[in-house]
Amino acid sequence: MKTKMELMAPAGNFESLQAALDNGADSVYFGIDQLNMRARASVNFTMEDLPEITKRCSAKNVRTYLTLNTIIYDHDLSLIKSLLKQAKDAGVTAVIASDQAVIASAREQGIAVHISTQLNITNIETVKFYSLFAETMVLSRELSLRQVKKITEQIQKEQIKGPSGELVKIEVFGHGALCMAVSGKCYLSLHSHNSSANRGACKQNCRKKYTVIDQETGFEIEVDNEYMMSPKDLCTLDFLDQVMGAGINILKIEGRGRAPEYVATVTRVYREALDALYEDTFTSEKVEIWMKKLATVYNRGFWSGYYLGQKLGEWNNTSGSQATQKKIYVGKGVHYFPKAEVAEFKIEAYDIKKGDKLLITGPSTGAKEIDLKELFVDETSVEKAIKGDSCTIKLPFRVRLSDKLYKIVEA
């Protein structure tokens, strides 16, 4: 009998949260204000958002994990305690932590703890130590699947349990951006901009072009790749069966700083892939289709990380995304007619026409793609709508004033 892996998706804002919920996530992780490792990478939630987050998730039986995994200073402690109390009151499932002060405070509040990858757990004795405080361990990103499997087997063999009395669960990163530093502990940003990556304020120095120059002679050393510190994105899809075979309980998608359509697509692909594994319908043909889908959203190219025993050597060779598609802003939602299931949009930028692939995003809508088959302007069927038009499109989901309409085109 195969053990079901929990699929954890990122939520940097309500659009991404809804996208995760709509596309099969078993759990979501999110940050509050500035006390998480993506403090500047996304529009983070506030304390006031906690009840709405847990309400949406509990309605779909999805677990909620609050990330509080930055370096903590003395002046943060009162805020940490206040935030943890509100998280407890809102019914957050667990907190992802790396600082002992956060771990202790969460335990005092009676909130389950997940040990963050920032603590670099790489062996069974460390798992034993943190099992005194935590239910789940996010292992170091630098481990191979063989090393991971050895840890999961020892947990079973030695019956290592967390405070709840259940066996410790193991979580690993399955997809998304990788940092060149050991489990994300990088000081480049602090050195160059006095902006600490370990406080969630990374300036992404590693993603830029670099040359090597001899300071005595001024001679520039030729390097094969100017982006010599920018790893490709991790992707485990094509060996997901081996990941499952390593005894992992939770598979985590990285990407709290990425767009809602990224969360929607990646979550949906991994949901389909995991379900196929459980049903014994996982095939190389399906993998090929899924990989093409993953390539349509933001990525820096893909590689398998350290899981298959490789050394870090898969570097990105361009700046930014290598996605095969991109979105172009078209307009905004105006009204929705529920009985007729018709949405009205104001076209503010580019034209749209029949046959276009459209994306609608919003805090309650999430990220939904459609193929445009019918289009109306002034209640008349038309082939296209142009800037300035108010058009209507038949949609099976509600559209709101805050929603944005995009056209998806080849990159």
Salt bridges, closest charged atoms under 4 A:
GLU6 OE1 - ARG63 NE 3.09
ASP22 OD1 - LYS60 NZ 3.22
ASP22 OD2 - LYS368 NZ 2.89
ASP26 OD2 - ARG271 NH1 3.00
GLU52 OE2 - ARG56 NE 2.89
ASP76 OD1 - HIS75 NE2 3.35
ASP76 OD2 - ARG199 NH1 2.55
ASP89 OD2 - LYS85 NZ 3.11
GLU125 OE2 - LYS128 NZ 3.25
GLU158 OE1 - LYS128 NZ 2.78
GLU171 OE1 - HIS114 ND1 3.91
GLU171 OE2 - LYS252 NZ 3.49
GLU226 OE1 - LYS209 NZ 3.91
ASP233 OD2 - ARG258 NH1 2.99
ASP233 OD1 - ARG300 NH1 3.58
GLU254 OE2 - ARG38 NH2 2.77
GLU261 OE2 - LYS327 NZ 3.08
GLU272 OE1 - LYS293 NZ 3.81
ASP275 OD1 - ARG271 NH2 3.26
ASP280 OD1 - LYS2 NZ 2.42
GLU314 OE1 - LYS232 NZ 3.44
GLU348 OE2 - LYS332 NZ 3.56
ASP351 OD2 - LYS384 NZ 3.79
ASP356 OD1 - LYS353 NZ 3.32
GLU383 OE2 - LYS354 NZ 3.56
